[in-house]
Amino acid sequence: MFKKYLTCPECNKNNVACIFWGYPTDTDLYLQAIKDKEIVDGGCLVSDNDPKWECTDCHHKWGTREEDEDK
Ligand SMILES: [Zn+2]
């Protein structure tokens, strides 16, 4: 579901999590994914320029969140 193939541009480790924005549809899966550090909670307030990735090691954030809704 969440692929980890990225490397942090800051510390060069691959402890990279996808930042999840908005409300989860499956709370159990969501909390498990956070526990496993596959995703991090980005919060419910979504802006126009949110980062997509966060390093769980140094907490560097980068990238651009992809719109998953048609506008
Ligand atoms: Zn890092």
N, CA, C, O and the ligand as a Tripos MOL2 file, in Angstrom:
@<TRIPOS>MOLECULE
protein
  285   283    72     0     0
PROTEIN
NO_CHARGES

@<TRIPOS>ATOM
      1 N           0.8280   -1.2020    0.0000 N.3       1 MET1
      2 CA          0.0000    0.0000    0.0000 C.3       1 MET1
      3 C           0.8690    1.2620    0.0000 C.2       1 MET1
      4 O           0.6810    2.1620   -0.8190 O.2       1 MET1
      5 N           1.8100    1.3050    0.9240 N.am      2 PHE2
      6 CA          2.7260    2.4470    0.9570 C.3       2 PHE2
      7 C           4.1290    1.9400    0.6580 C.2       2 PHE2
      8 O           4.7230    1.2130    1.4540 O.2       2 PHE2
      9 N           4.6420    2.3240   -0.4800 N.am      3 LYS3
     10 CA          5.9530    1.8380   -0.8670 C.3       3 LYS3
     11 C           7.0400    2.7310   -0.2860 C.2       3 LYS3
     12 O           6.9480    3.9580   -0.3050 O.2       3 LYS3
     13 N           8.0570    2.0800    0.2220 N.am      4 LYS4
     14 CA          9.1890    2.8330    0.7450 C.3       4 LYS4
     15 C          10.3910    2.5720   -0.1520 C.2       4 LYS4
     16 O          11.0730    1.5570   -0.0180 O.2       4 LYS4
     17 N          10.6310    3.4720   -1.0370 N.am      5 TYR5
     18 CA         11.7660    3.3020   -1.9330 C.3       5 TYR5
     19 C          12.5820    4.5810   -2.0110 C.2       5 TYR5
     20 O          13.5540    4.6700   -2.7610 O.2       5 TYR5
     21 N          12.1710    5.5700   -1.2230 N.am      6 LEU6
     22 CA         12.8530    6.8510   -1.2990 C.3       6 LEU6
     23 C          13.9580    6.9650   -0.2590 C.2       6 LEU6
     24 O          13.9640    6.2740    0.7600 O.2       6 LEU6
     25 N          14.8740    7.8440   -0.5490 N.am      7 THR7
     26 CA         15.9440    8.1450    0.3800 C.3       7 THR7
     27 C          15.8370    9.6060    0.7840 C.2       7 THR7
     28 O          15.5890   10.4710   -0.0560 O.2       7 THR7
     29 N          16.0220    9.8760    2.0510 N.am      8 CYS8
     30 CA         15.9500   11.2420    2.5320 C.3       8 CYS8
     31 C          17.0710   12.0770    1.9230 C.2       8 CYS8
     32 O          18.2360   11.6870    2.0060 O.2       8 CYS8
     33 N          16.7500   13.2060    1.3180 N.am      9 PRO9
     34 CA         17.7800   14.0580    0.7140 C.3       9 PRO9
     35 C          18.6630   14.7280    1.7630 C.2       9 PRO9
     36 O          19.7290   15.2450    1.4300 O.2       9 PRO9
     37 N          18.2380   14.7260    3.0080 N.am     10 GLU10
     38 CA         19.0100   15.3700    4.0680 C.3      10 GLU10
     39 C          20.0130   14.4280    4.7210 C.2      10 GLU10
     40 O          21.1940   14.7530    4.8430 O.2      10 GLU10
     41 N          19.5380   13.2620    5.1380 N.am     11 CYS11
     42 CA         20.4100   12.3550    5.8860 C.3      11 CYS11
     43 C          20.7280   11.0760    5.1200 C.2      11 CYS11
     44 O          21.4830   10.2330    5.6040 O.2      11 CYS11
     45 N          20.1500   10.9290    3.9140 N.am     12 ASN12
     46 CA         20.4270    9.7830    3.0560 C.3      12 ASN12
     47 C          20.0300    8.4400    3.6420 C.2      12 ASN12
     48 O          20.5360    7.4000    3.2210 O.2      12 ASN12
     49 N          19.1310    8.4590    4.6080 N.am     13 LYS13
     50 CA         18.5990    7.2020    5.1070 C.3      13 LYS13
     51 C          17.2730    6.9440    4.3940 C.2      13 LYS13
     52 O          16.6770    7.8410    3.7970 O.2      13 LYS13
     53 N          16.8360    5.7010    4.4770 N.am     14 ASN14
     54 CA         15.5900    5.4030    3.7620 C.3      14 ASN14
     55 C          14.4090    5.2210    4.7110 C.2      14 ASN14
     56 O          13.4800    4.4620    4.4360 O.2      14 ASN14
     57 N          14.4670    5.9280    5.8210 N.am     15 ASN15
     58 CA         13.3330    5.9180    6.7390 C.3      15 ASN15
     59 C          12.3460    7.0060    6.3270 C.2      15 ASN15
     60 O          12.1410    7.9950    7.0300 O.2      15 ASN15
     61 N          11.7560    6.7860    5.1800 N.am     16 VAL16
     62 CA         10.8880    7.8090    4.6140 C.3      16 VAL16
     63 C           9.4300    7.3760    4.7030 C.2      16 VAL16
     64 O           9.0670    6.2730    4.2960 O.2      16 VAL16
     65 N           8.6140    8.2540    5.2350 N.am     17 ALA17
     66 CA          7.1940    7.9610    5.3580 C.3      17 ALA17
     67 C           6.4010    8.8900    4.4590 C.2      17 ALA17
     68 O           6.7710   10.0410    4.2300 O.2      17 ALA17
     69 N           5.3140    8.3610    3.9630 N.am     18 CYS18
     70 CA          4.3950    9.1720    3.1790 C.3      18 CYS18
     71 C           3.5260    9.9680    4.1500 C.2      18 CYS18
     72 O           2.9630    9.4130    5.0930 O.2      18 CYS18
     73 N           3.4280   11.2480    3.9120 N.am     19 ILE19
     74 CA          2.5990   12.0750    4.7860 C.3      19 ILE19
     75 C           1.1420   11.9350    4.3830 C.2      19 ILE19
     76 O           0.7750   12.1580    3.2290 O.2      19 ILE19
     77 N           0.3250   11.5650    5.3450 N.am     20 PHE20
     78 CA         -1.0960   11.3810    5.0600 C.3      20 PHE20
     79 C          -1.8630   12.6250    5.4460 C.2      20 PHE20
     80 O          -1.8370   13.0540    6.5990 O.2      20 PHE20
     81 N          -2.5470   13.2030    4.4700 N.am     21 TRP21
     82 CA         -3.3280   14.4060    4.7230 C.3      21 TRP21
     83 C          -4.8120   14.0730    4.7250 C.2      21 TRP21
     84 O          -5.2840   13.2420    3.9480 O.2      21 TRP21
     85 N          -5.5150   14.7220    5.5930 N.am     22 GLY22
     86 CA         -6.9660   14.5240    5.6140 C.3      22 GLY22
     87 C          -7.3880   13.4320    6.5760 C.2      22 GLY22
     88 O          -6.6260   13.0320    7.4560 O.2      22 GLY22
     89 N          -8.5760   12.9670    6.4040 N.am     23 TYR23
     90 CA         -9.1410   11.9850    7.3170 C.3      23 TYR23
     91 C          -8.9480   10.5720    6.7810 C.2      23 TYR23
     92 O          -9.2270   10.3060    5.6120 O.2      23 TYR23
     93 N          -8.4700    9.6630    7.6350 N.am     24 PRO24
     94 CA         -8.3200    8.2700    7.1950 C.3      24 PRO24
     95 C          -9.6810    7.5920    7.0570 C.2      24 PRO24
     96 O         -10.6090    7.8800    7.8120 O.2      24 PRO24
     97 N          -9.7860    6.7040    6.1000 N.am     25 THR25
     98 CA        -11.0350    5.9570    5.9370 C.3      25 THR25
     99 C         -11.0140    4.6910    6.7840 C.2      25 THR25
    100 O         -12.0580    4.2260    7.2440 O.2      25 THR25
    101 N          -9.8310    4.1390    6.9850 N.am     26 ASP26
    102 CA         -9.6940    2.9410    7.8100 C.3      26 ASP26
    103 C          -8.7690    3.2770    8.9750 C.2      26 ASP26
    104 O          -7.5480    3.2910    8.8240 O.2      26 ASP26
    105 N          -9.3570    3.5450   10.1270 N.am     27 THR27
    106 CA         -8.5800    4.0310   11.2610 C.3      27 THR27
    107 C          -7.5820    2.9950   11.7720 C.2      27 THR27
    108 O          -6.4540    3.3460   12.1200 O.2      27 THR27
    109 N          -7.9800    1.7240   11.8200 N.am     28 ASP28
    110 CA         -7.0770    0.6850   12.3110 C.3      28 ASP28
    111 C          -5.8470    0.5600   11.4300 C.2      28 ASP28
    112 O          -4.7190    0.4770   11.9150 O.2      28 ASP28
    113 N          -6.0880    0.5490   10.1270 N.am     29 LEU29
    114 CA         -4.9890    0.4420    9.1710 C.3      29 LEU29
    115 C          -4.0990    1.6750    9.2480 C.2      29 LEU29
    116 O          -2.8740    1.5930    9.1620 O.2      29 LEU29
    117 N          -4.7480    2.8050    9.4110 N.am     30 TYR30
    118 CA         -4.0560    4.0910    9.5180 C.3      30 TYR30
    119 C          -3.1190    4.1240   10.7190 C.2      30 TYR30
    120 O          -1.9500    4.4880   10.5950 O.2      30 TYR30
    121 N          -3.6430    3.7390   11.8860 N.am     31 LEU31
    122 CA         -2.8290    3.7580   13.0980 C.3      31 LEU31
    123 C          -1.7020    2.7380   13.0290 C.2      31 LEU31
    124 O          -0.6080    2.9830   13.5360 O.2      31 LEU31
    125 N          -1.9670    1.5910   12.3990 N.am     32 GLN32
    126 CA         -0.9350    0.5750   12.2400 C.3      32 GLN32
    127 C           0.1730    1.0800   11.3200 C.2      32 GLN32
    128 O           1.3570    0.8460   11.5640 O.2      32 GLN32
    129 N          -0.2300    1.7720   10.2660 N.am     33 ALA33
    130 CA          0.7440    2.3080    9.3110 C.3      33 ALA33
    131 C           1.6040    3.3790    9.9660 C.2      33 ALA33
    132 O           2.7930    3.4910    9.6660 O.2      33 ALA33
    133 N           1.0130    4.1670   10.8580 N.am     34 ILE34
    134 CA          1.7830    5.1690   11.5940 C.3      34 ILE34
    135 C           2.7620    4.4880   12.5390 C.2      34 ILE34
    136 O           3.9140    4.8980   12.6780 O.2      34 ILE34
    137 N           2.2670    3.4350   13.1860 N.am     35 LYS35
    138 CA          3.1130    2.6810   14.1080 C.3      35 LYS35
    139 C           4.3010    2.0650   13.3780 C.2      35 LYS35
    140 O           5.4140    2.0210   13.9000 O.2      35 LYS35
    141 N           4.0470    1.5970   12.1740 N.am     36 ASP36
    142 CA          5.0910    0.9930   11.3510 C.3      36 ASP36
    143 C           5.9440    2.0300   10.6350 C.2      36 ASP36
    144 O           6.8820    1.6880    9.9150 O.2      36 ASP36
    145 N           5.6100    3.2970   10.8390 N.am     37 LYS37
    146 CA          6.3250    4.4080   10.2130 C.3      37 LYS37
    147 C           6.2650    4.3550    8.7010 C.2      37 LYS37
    148 O           7.2030    4.7620    8.0150 O.2      37 LYS37
    149 N           5.1580    3.8510    8.1900 N.am     38 GLU38
    150 CA          4.9590    3.8840    6.7400 C.3      38 GLU38
    151 C           4.3560    5.2220    6.3350 C.2      38 GLU38
    152 O           4.5900    5.7250    5.2360 O.2      38 GLU38
    153 N           3.5760    5.7830    7.2510 N.am     39 ILE39
    154 CA          3.0170    7.1050    7.0000 C.3      39 ILE39
    155 C           3.1670    7.9540    8.2610 C.2      39 ILE39
    156 O           3.3740    7.4300    9.3550 O.2      39 ILE39
    157 N           3.0600    9.2470    8.0930 N.am     40 VAL40
    158 CA          2.9890   10.1470    9.2330 C.3      40 VAL40
    159 C           1.7220   10.9840    9.0920 C.2      40 VAL40
    160 O           1.2410   11.2370    7.9870 O.2      40 VAL40
    161 N           1.2100   11.3950   10.2060 N.am     41 ASP41
    162 CA         -0.0270   12.1530   10.1940 C.3      41 ASP41
    163 C           0.2510   13.5950    9.8000 C.2      41 ASP41
    164 O           0.9630   14.3110   10.5040 O.2      41 ASP41
    165 N          -0.3020   14.0120    8.6930 N.am     42 GLY42
    166 CA         -0.0920   15.3810    8.2280 C.3      42 GLY42
    167 C          -1.1260   16.3320    8.7800 C.2      42 GLY42
    168 O          -0.9610   17.5490    8.6850 O.2      42 GLY42
    169 N          -2.1700   15.8100    9.3470 N.am     43 GLY43
    170 CA         -3.2280   16.6520    9.8720 C.3      43 GLY43
    171 C          -4.4050   16.7230    8.9240 C.2      43 GLY43
    172 O          -4.3620   16.2160    7.8030 O.2      43 GLY43
    173 N          -5.4290   17.3470    9.3900 N.am     44 CYS44
    174 CA         -6.6740   17.3790    8.6260 C.3      44 CYS44
    175 C          -6.7930   18.6320    7.7650 C.2      44 CYS44
    176 O          -7.6110   18.6880    6.8470 O.2      44 CYS44
    177 N          -5.9800   19.6260    8.0660 N.am     45 LEU45
    178 CA         -6.0390   20.8610    7.2930 C.3      45 LEU45
    179 C          -5.0840   20.7790    6.1220 C.2      45 LEU45
    180 O          -3.8680   20.6990    6.3000 O.2      45 LEU45
    181 N          -5.6300   20.8000    4.9510 N.am     46 VAL46
    182 CA         -4.8440   20.6300    3.7420 C.3      46 VAL46
    183 C          -4.6760   21.9710    3.0450 C.2      46 VAL46
    184 O          -5.6490   22.6930    2.8260 O.2      46 VAL46
    185 N          -3.4490   22.2970    2.7030 N.am     47 SER47
    186 CA         -3.2010   23.5400    1.9800 C.3      47 SER47
    187 C          -2.7490   23.2320    0.5580 C.2      47 SER47
    188 O          -2.7610   22.0770    0.1320 O.2      47 SER47
    189 N          -2.3590   24.2470   -0.1600 N.am     48 ASP48
    190 CA         -2.0190   24.0580   -1.5660 C.3      48 ASP48
    191 C          -0.6000   23.5730   -1.8010 C.2      48 ASP48
    192 O          -0.2690   23.1000   -2.8880 O.2      48 ASP48
    193 N           0.2330   23.6900   -0.7840 N.am     49 ASN49
    194 CA          1.6130   23.2620   -0.9910 C.3      49 ASN49
    195 C           2.1190   22.4330    0.1790 C.2      49 ASN49
    196 O           3.0410   22.8290    0.8920 O.2      49 ASN49
    197 N           1.5040   21.2860    0.3580 N.am     50 ASP50
    198 CA          1.9180   20.3810    1.4220 C.3      50 ASP50
    199 C           3.0180   19.4590    0.9220 C.2      50 ASP50
    200 O           2.9970   19.0440   -0.2360 O.2      50 ASP50
    201 N           3.9760   19.1340    1.7790 N.am     51 PRO51
    202 CA          4.9850   18.1610    1.3860 C.3      51 PRO51
    203 C           4.3730   16.7670    1.3220 C.2      51 PRO51
    204 O           3.3500   16.5030    1.9530 O.2      51 PRO51
    205 N           4.9970   15.8860    0.5660 N.am     52 LYS52
    206 CA          4.4620   14.5380    0.3990 C.3      52 LYS52
    207 C           5.1950   13.5280    1.2710 C.2      52 LYS52
    208 O           4.6060   12.5430    1.7150 O.2      52 LYS52
    209 N           6.4740   13.7700    1.5160 N.am     53 TRP53
    210 CA          7.2900   12.8020    2.2300 C.3      53 TRP53
    211 C           7.8790   13.4030    3.4930 C.2      53 TRP53
    212 O           8.1650   14.5990    3.5530 O.2      53 TRP53
    213 N           8.0550   12.5680    4.4920 N.am     54 GLU54
    214 CA          8.7640   12.9980    5.6980 C.3      54 GLU54
    215 C           9.7300   11.9120    6.1120 C.2      54 GLU54
    216 O           9.3860   10.7310    6.1460 O.2      54 GLU54
    217 N          10.9510   12.3280    6.4290 N.am     55 CYS55
    218 CA         11.9490   11.4150    6.9530 C.3      55 CYS55
    219 C          11.6490   11.1950    8.4350 C.2      55 CYS55
    220 O          11.5780   12.1510    9.2070 O.2      55 CYS55
    221 N          11.4750    9.9360    8.8270 N.am     56 THR56
    222 CA         11.1670    9.6630   10.2290 C.3      56 THR56
    223 C          12.4250    9.7090   11.0850 C.2      56 THR56
    224 O          12.3660    9.5480   12.3040 O.2      56 THR56
    225 N          13.5450    9.9260   10.4480 N.am     57 ASP57
    226 CA         14.8060   10.0110   11.1560 C.3      57 ASP57
    227 C          15.1410   11.4520   11.5380 C.2      57 ASP57
    228 O          15.3880   11.7460   12.7080 O.2      57 ASP57
    229 N          15.1480   12.3440   10.5520 N.am     58 CYS58
    230 CA         15.5230   13.7310   10.8240 C.3      58 CYS58
    231 C          14.3310   14.6820   10.6450 C.2      58 CYS58
    232 O          14.4490   15.8910   10.8470 O.2      58 CYS58
    233 N          13.1960   14.1180   10.2670 N.am     59 HIS59
    234 CA         11.9460   14.8780   10.1090 C.3      59 HIS59
    235 C          12.0110   15.9520    9.0330 C.2      59 HIS59
    236 O          11.2740   16.9370    9.0720 O.2      59 HIS59
    237 N          12.8880   15.7490    8.0890 N.am     60 HIS60
    238 CA         12.9060   16.6110    6.9140 C.3      60 HIS60
    239 C          11.6840   16.2870    6.0600 C.2      60 HIS60
    240 O          11.3350   15.1200    5.8770 O.2      60 HIS60
    241 N          11.0410   17.3250    5.5430 N.am     61 LYS61
    242 CA          9.8630   17.1190    4.6970 C.3      61 LYS61
    243 C          10.1220   17.7010    3.3200 C.2      61 LYS61
    244 O          10.7410   18.7560    3.1790 O.2      61 LYS61
    245 N           9.6440   17.0060    2.3210 N.am     62 TRP62
    246 CA          9.8470   17.4960    0.9620 C.3      62 TRP62
    247 C           8.7960   16.9040    0.0260 C.2      62 TRP62
    248 O           7.9230   16.1360    0.4310 O.2      62 TRP62
    249 N           8.9170   17.2890   -1.2260 N.am     63 GLY63
    250 CA          7.9880   16.7820   -2.2230 C.3      63 GLY63
    251 C           6.7130   17.6000   -2.2700 C.2      63 GLY63
    252 O           6.5530   18.5760   -1.5370 O.2      63 GLY63
    253 N           5.8250   17.1920   -3.1300 N.am     64 THR64
    254 CA          4.5570   17.8780   -3.2870 C.3      64 THR64
    255 C           3.4230   16.8750   -3.2000 C.2      64 THR64
    256 O           3.4360   15.8400   -3.8660 O.2      64 THR64
    257 N           2.4760   17.1860   -2.3990 N.am     65 ARG65
    258 CA          1.3240   16.3030   -2.2520 C.3      65 ARG65
    259 C           0.5430   16.2640   -3.5580 C.2      65 ARG65
    260 O           0.2680   17.2880   -4.1820 O.2      65 ARG65
    261 N           0.2030   15.0560   -3.9410 N.am     66 GLU66
    262 CA         -0.5650   14.8960   -5.1670 C.3      66 GLU66
    263 C          -2.0500   15.0550   -4.8720 C.2      66 GLU66
    264 O          -2.5670   14.5550   -3.8730 O.2      66 GLU66
    265 N          -2.6950   15.7440   -5.7430 N.am     67 GLU67
    266 CA         -4.1430   15.8710   -5.5990 C.3      67 GLU67
    267 C          -4.7990   14.5490   -5.9400 C.2      67 GLU67
    268 O          -4.6020   14.0110   -7.0300 O.2      67 GLU67
    269 N          -5.5700   14.0340   -5.0210 N.am     68 ASP68
    270 CA         -6.2630   12.7920   -5.3340 C.3      68 ASP68
    271 C          -7.7510   13.0190   -5.5710 C.2      68 ASP68
    272 O          -8.5410   12.0780   -5.6530 O.2      68 ASP68
    273 N          -8.1010   14.2710   -5.6750 N.am     69 GLU69
    274 CA         -9.4870   14.5920   -5.9940 C.3      69 GLU69
    275 C          -9.5300   15.3970   -7.2770 C.2      69 GLU69
    276 O          -8.6430   16.2090   -7.5430 O.2      69 GLU69
    277 N         -10.5230   15.1790   -8.0390 N.am     70 ASP70
    278 CA        -10.7150   15.9820   -9.2420 C.3      70 ASP70
    279 C         -11.3180   17.3160   -8.8760 C.2      70 ASP70
    280 O         -12.2750   17.4100   -8.1080 O.2      70 ASP70
    281 N         -10.7240   18.3510   -9.4570 N.am     71 LYS71
    282 CA        -11.2430   19.6860   -9.1560 C.3      71 LYS71
    283 C         -11.6200   20.4050  -10.4480 C.2      71 LYS71
    284 O         -12.0780   21.5460  -10.4080 O.2      71 LYS71
    285 ZN         16.4000   12.3930    6.9840 Zn       72 ZN72
@<TRIPOS>BOND
     1     1     2 1
     2     2     3 1
     3     3     4 2
     4     3     5 am
     5     5     6 1
     6     6     7 1
     7     7     8 2
     8     7     9 am
     9     9    10 1
    10    10    11 1
    11    11    12 2
    12    11    13 am
    13    13    14 1
    14    14    15 1
    15    15    16 2
    16    15    17 am
    17    17    18 1
    18    18    19 1
    19    19    20 2
    20    19    21 am
    21    21    22 1
    22    22    23 1
    23    23    24 2
    24    23    25 am
    25    25    26 1
    26    26    27 1
    27    27    28 2
    28    27    29 am
    29    29    30 1
    30    30    31 1
    31    31    32 2
    32    31    33 am
    33    33    34 1
    34    34    35 1
    35    35    36 2
    36    35    37 am
    37    37    38 1
    38    38    39 1
    39    39    40 2
    40    39    41 am
    41    41    42 1
    42    42    43 1
    43    43    44 2
    44    43    45 am
    45    45    46 1
    46    46    47 1
    47    47    48 2
    48    47    49 am
    49    49    50 1
    50    50    51 1
    51    51    52 2
    52    51    53 am
    53    53    54 1
    54    54    55 1
    55    55    56 2
    56    55    57 am
    57    57    58 1
    58    58    59 1
    59    59    60 2
    60    59    61 am
    61    61    62 1
    62    62    63 1
    63    63    64 2
    64    63    65 am
    65    65    66 1
    66    66    67 1
    67    67    68 2
    68    67    69 am
    69    69    70 1
    70    70    71 1
    71    71    72 2
    72    71    73 am
    73    73    74 1
    74    74    75 1
    75    75    76 2
    76    75    77 am
    77    77    78 1
    78    78    79 1
    79    79    80 2
    80    79    81 am
    81    81    82 1
    82    82    83 1
    83    83    84 2
    84    83    85 am
    85    85    86 1
    86    86    87 1
    87    87    88 2
    88    87    89 am
    89    89    90 1
    90    90    91 1
    91    91    92 2
    92    91    93 am
    93    93    94 1
    94    94    95 1
    95    95    96 2
    96    95    97 am
    97    97    98 1
    98    98    99 1
    99    99   100 2
   100    99   101 am
   101   101   102 1
   102   102   103 1
   103   103   104 2
   104   103   105 am
   105   105   106 1
   106   106   107 1
   107   107   108 2
   108   107   109 am
   109   109   110 1
   110   110   111 1
   111   111   112 2
   112   111   113 am
   113   113   114 1
   114   114   115 1
   115   115   116 2
   116   115   117 am
   117   117   118 1
   118   118   119 1
   119   119   120 2
   120   119   121 am
   121   121   122 1
   122   122   123 1
   123   123   124 2
   124   123   125 am
   125   125   126 1
   126   126   127 1
   127   127   128 2
   128   127   129 am
   129   129   130 1
   130   130   131 1
   131   131   132 2
   132   131   133 am
   133   133   134 1
   134   134   135 1
   135   135   136 2
   136   135   137 am
   137   137   138 1
   138   138   139 1
   139   139   140 2
   140   139   141 am
   141   141   142 1
   142   142   143 1
   143   143   144 2
   144   143   145 am
   145   145   146 1
   146   146   147 1
   147   147   148 2
   148   147   149 am
   149   149   150 1
   150   150   151 1
   151   151   152 2
   152   151   153 am
   153   153   154 1
   154   154   155 1
   155   155   156 2
   156   155   157 am
   157   157   158 1
   158   158   159 1
   159   159   160 2
   160   159   161 am
   161   161   162 1
   162   162   163 1
   163   163   164 2
   164   163   165 am
   165   165   166 1
   166   166   167 1
   167   167   168 2
   168   167   169 am
   169   169   170 1
   170   170   171 1
   171   171   172 2
   172   171   173 am
   173   173   174 1
   174   174   175 1
   175   175   176 2
   176   175   177 am
   177   177   178 1
   178   178   179 1
   179   179   180 2
   180   179   181 am
   181   181   182 1
   182   182   183 1
   183   183   184 2
   184   183   185 am
   185   185   186 1
   186   186   187 1
   187   187   188 2
   188   187   189 am
   189   189   190 1
   190   190   191 1
   191   191   192 2
   192   191   193 am
   193   193   194 1
   194   194   195 1
   195   195   196 2
   196   195   197 am
   197   197   198 1
   198   198   199 1
   199   199   200 2
   200   199   201 am
   201   201   202 1
   202   202   203 1
   203   203   204 2
   204   203   205 am
   205   205   206 1
   206   206   207 1
   207   207   208 2
   208   207   209 am
   209   209   210 1
   210   210   211 1
   211   211   212 2
   212   211   213 am
   213   213   214 1
   214   214   215 1
   215   215   216 2
   216   215   217 am
   217   217   218 1
   218   218   219 1
   219   219   220 2
   220   219   221 am
   221   221   222 1
   222   222   223 1
   223   223   224 2
   224   223   225 am
   225   225   226 1
   226   226   227 1
   227   227   228 2
   228   227   229 am
   229   229   230 1
   230   230   231 1
   231   231   232 2
   232   231   233 am
   233   233   234 1
   234   234   235 1
   235   235   236 2
   236   235   237 am
   237   237   238 1
   238   238   239 1
   239   239   240 2
   240   239   241 am
   241   241   242 1
   242   242   243 1
   243   243   244 2
   244   243   245 am
   245   245   246 1
   246   246   247 1
   247   247   248 2
   248   247   249 am
   249   249   250 1
   250   250   251 1
   251   251   252 2
   252   251   253 am
   253   253   254 1
   254   254   255 1
   255   255   256 2
   256   255   257 am
   257   257   258 1
   258   258   259 1
   259   259   260 2
   260   259   261 am
   261   261   262 1
   262   262   263 1
   263   263   264 2
   264   263   265 am
   265   265   266 1
   266   266   267 1
   267   267   268 2
   268   267   269 am
   269   269   270 1
   270   270   271 1
   271   271   272 2
   272   271   273 am
   273   273   274 1
   274   274   275 1
   275   275   276 2
   276   275   277 am
   277   277   278 1
   278   278   279 1
   279   279   280 2
   280   279   281 am
   281   281   282 1
   282   282   283 1
   283   283   284 2
@<TRIPOS>SUBSTRUCTURE
     1 MET1         2 RESIDUE 1 A MET
     2 PHE2         6 RESIDUE 1 A PHE
     3 LYS3        10 RESIDUE 1 A LYS
     4 LYS4        14 RESIDUE 1 A LYS
     5 TYR5        18 RESIDUE 1 A TYR
     6 LEU6        22 RESIDUE 1 A LEU
     7 THR7        26 RESIDUE 1 A THR
     8 CYS8        30 RESIDUE 1 A CYS
     9 PRO9        34 RESIDUE 1 A PRO
    10 GLU10       38 RESIDUE 1 A GLU
    11 CYS11       42 RESIDUE 1 A CYS
    12 ASN12       46 RESIDUE 1 A ASN
    13 LYS13       50 RESIDUE 1 A LYS
    14 ASN14       54 RESIDUE 1 A ASN
    15 ASN15       58 RESIDUE 1 A ASN
    16 VAL16       62 RESIDUE 1 A VAL
    17 ALA17       66 RESIDUE 1 A ALA
    18 CYS18       70 RESIDUE 1 A CYS
    19 ILE19       74 RESIDUE 1 A ILE
    20 PHE20       78 RESIDUE 1 A PHE
    21 TRP21       82 RESIDUE 1 A TRP
    22 GLY22       86 RESIDUE 1 A GLY
    23 TYR23       90 RESIDUE 1 A TYR
    24 PRO24       94 RESIDUE 1 A PRO
    25 THR25       98 RESIDUE 1 A THR
    26 ASP26      102 RESIDUE 1 A ASP
    27 THR27      106 RESIDUE 1 A THR
    28 ASP28      110 RESIDUE 1 A ASP
    29 LEU29      114 RESIDUE 1 A LEU
    30 TYR30      118 RESIDUE 1 A TYR
    31 LEU31      122 RESIDUE 1 A LEU
    32 GLN32      126 RESIDUE 1 A GLN
    33 ALA33      130 RESIDUE 1 A ALA
    34 ILE34      134 RESIDUE 1 A ILE
    35 LYS35      138 RESIDUE 1 A LYS
    36 ASP36      142 RESIDUE 1 A ASP
    37 LYS37      146 RESIDUE 1 A LYS
    38 GLU38      150 RESIDUE 1 A GLU
    39 ILE39      154 RESIDUE 1 A ILE
    40 VAL40      158 RESIDUE 1 A VAL
    41 ASP41      162 RESIDUE 1 A ASP
    42 GLY42      166 RESIDUE 1 A GLY
    43 GLY43      170 RESIDUE 1 A GLY
    44 CYS44      174 RESIDUE 1 A CYS
    45 LEU45      178 RESIDUE 1 A LEU
    46 VAL46      182 RESIDUE 1 A VAL
    47 SER47      186 RESIDUE 1 A SER
    48 ASP48      190 RESIDUE 1 A ASP
    49 ASN49      194 RESIDUE 1 A ASN
    50 ASP50      198 RESIDUE 1 A ASP
    51 PRO51      202 RESIDUE 1 A PRO
    52 LYS52      206 RESIDUE 1 A LYS
    53 TRP53      210 RESIDUE 1 A TRP
    54 GLU54      214 RESIDUE 1 A GLU
    55 CYS55      218 RESIDUE 1 A CYS
    56 THR56      222 RESIDUE 1 A THR
    57 ASP57      226 RESIDUE 1 A ASP
    58 CYS58      230 RESIDUE 1 A CYS
    59 HIS59      234 RESIDUE 1 A HIS
    60 HIS60      238 RESIDUE 1 A HIS
    61 LYS61      242 RESIDUE 1 A LYS
    62 TRP62      246 RESIDUE 1 A TRP
    63 GLY63      250 RESIDUE 1 A GLY
    64 THR64      254 RESIDUE 1 A THR
    65 ARG65      258 RESIDUE 1 A ARG
    66 GLU66      262 RESIDUE 1 A GLU
    67 GLU67      266 RESIDUE 1 A GLU
    68 ASP68      270 RESIDUE 1 A ASP
    69 GLU69      274 RESIDUE 1 A GLU
    70 ASP70      278 RESIDUE 1 A ASP
    71 LYS71      282 RESIDUE 1 A LYS
    72 ZN72       285 GROUP 0 **** ****
